[in-house]
């Protein structure tokens, strides 16, 4: 697989579409509605979904938000647990590109990898 183009998505409707498409839906932390409950109470934050594409299709997602201090963190806030990068099977090689593309400081904690 060639390098995947990376795009930042901040639009809520598009972010939700990407989440629903790529989330593994294994834990409550993988559910949009759960994360949205926390995010929506912080209008000062902006979604910053780092998304990898292959042939114009989204294949991997690092679902972040930018807080008022211009720091990137997982959607829902820095206290969230069970954070993960979402990737379609066979596109896991796009994951390092997501992290490499970050141009701002980030506090990314409690990242799980269950071998998927």
C-alpha positions as CSV (number, residue, x, y, z in Angstrom):
1,X,0.0,0.0,0.0
2,X,1.3,3.4,-0.9
3,X,1.4,6.2,1.6
4,X,-2.1,7.3,2.4
5,X,-3.1,11.0,2.0
6,X,-3.8,12.5,5.4
7,X,-6.6,15.0,5.9
8,X,-7.9,16.8,9.1
9,X,-11.7,16.7,9.6
10,X,-13.3,19.3,11.9
11,X,-16.9,19.2,10.6
12,X,-19.1,17.4,13.2
13,X,-21.3,15.7,10.6
14,X,-18.3,14.4,8.7
15,X,-16.5,13.4,11.9
16,X,-19.5,11.4,13.0
17,X,-19.7,9.7,9.6
18,X,-16.0,8.7,9.8
19,X,-16.4,7.5,13.4
20,X,-19.4,5.3,12.6
21,X,-17.5,3.9,9.6
22,X,-14.2,3.1,11.3
23,X,-14.8,2.5,15.0
24,X,-14.6,-1.1,16.0
25,X,-17.5,-0.6,18.5
26,X,-15.9,-2.9,21.1
27,X,-16.2,-0.7,24.2
28,X,-18.3,2.2,25.3
29,X,-15.3,4.4,24.6
30,X,-15.7,3.4,20.9
31,X,-19.2,4.8,20.7
32,X,-19.8,8.3,19.3
33,X,-22.7,9.0,21.7
34,X,-20.5,8.3,24.7
35,X,-17.7,10.6,23.6
36,X,-20.1,13.3,22.3
37,X,-21.6,13.5,25.9
38,X,-18.2,14.9,27.0
39,X,-17.2,16.9,23.9
40,X,-20.5,18.8,23.5
41,X,-20.1,20.4,26.9
42,X,-16.8,22.1,25.8
43,X,-17.7,24.4,22.9
44,X,-14.2,25.9,23.2
45,X,-12.8,22.6,21.8
46,X,-12.6,21.8,18.1
47,X,-12.7,18.4,16.5
48,X,-9.4,17.4,14.9
49,X,-9.9,14.0,13.3
50,X,-6.7,13.0,11.6
51,X,-7.8,10.7,8.8
52,X,-5.9,8.6,6.3
53,X,-7.4,7.9,2.9
54,X,-6.6,5.2,0.3
55,X,-8.3,5.7,-3.2
56,X,-10.4,8.5,-1.7
57,X,-11.8,6.1,1.0
58,X,-11.1,6.7,4.7
59,X,-9.1,3.8,6.1
60,X,-7.7,5.0,9.4
61,X,-8.7,7.6,12.0
62,X,-7.1,9.3,15.0
63,X,-10.1,11.0,16.7
64,X,-8.7,14.0,18.4
65,X,-9.9,17.4,19.6
66,X,-7.9,20.7,20.0
67,X,-8.4,22.2,23.5
68,X,-8.2,25.9,24.3
69,X,-4.5,25.6,25.1
70,X,-4.0,24.4,21.4
71,X,-3.1,21.0,22.7
72,X,-4.4,17.9,20.9
73,X,-6.1,15.2,23.0
74,X,-8.5,12.3,22.3
75,X,-12.1,13.4,21.7
76,X,-13.9,13.8,25.0
77,X,-10.9,15.1,26.9
78,X,-7.6,14.2,28.4
79,X,-9.2,12.0,31.1
80,X,-10.7,9.5,28.6
81,X,-9.7,5.9,28.9
82,X,-9.7,3.1,26.3
83,X,-8.5,5.4,23.5
84,X,-7.5,3.9,20.2
85,X,-6.8,4.6,16.6
86,X,-9.4,3.2,14.2
87,X,-8.2,1.4,11.1
88,X,-9.9,-0.8,8.6
89,X,-8.4,-4.3,8.5
90,X,-5.5,-4.4,6.1
91,X,-4.8,-0.7,6.5
92,X,-3.0,-0.7,9.9
93,X,0.2,0.5,8.1
94,X,-1.5,3.9,7.8
95,X,-1.5,4.3,11.6
96,X,2.1,5.6,12.0
97,X,1.4,8.2,9.3
98,X,-1.5,9.6,11.5
99,X,0.9,10.2,14.4
100,X,3.7,11.6,12.1
101,X,1.3,14.1,10.7
102,X,0.6,15.8,14.0
103,X,2.0,19.4,13.9
104,X,0.8,20.4,17.3
105,X,1.7,19.2,20.8
106,X,-0.5,16.3,21.9
107,X,-1.4,14.6,25.1
108,X,-2.4,11.1,24.1
109,X,-3.0,8.9,27.0
110,X,-4.6,5.5,27.7
111,X,-4.2,4.2,24.2
112,X,-5.2,0.6,23.9
113,X,-4.1,-1.9,21.3
114,X,-5.9,-5.2,21.5
115,X,-4.1,-6.6,18.5
116,X,-6.7,-5.8,15.9
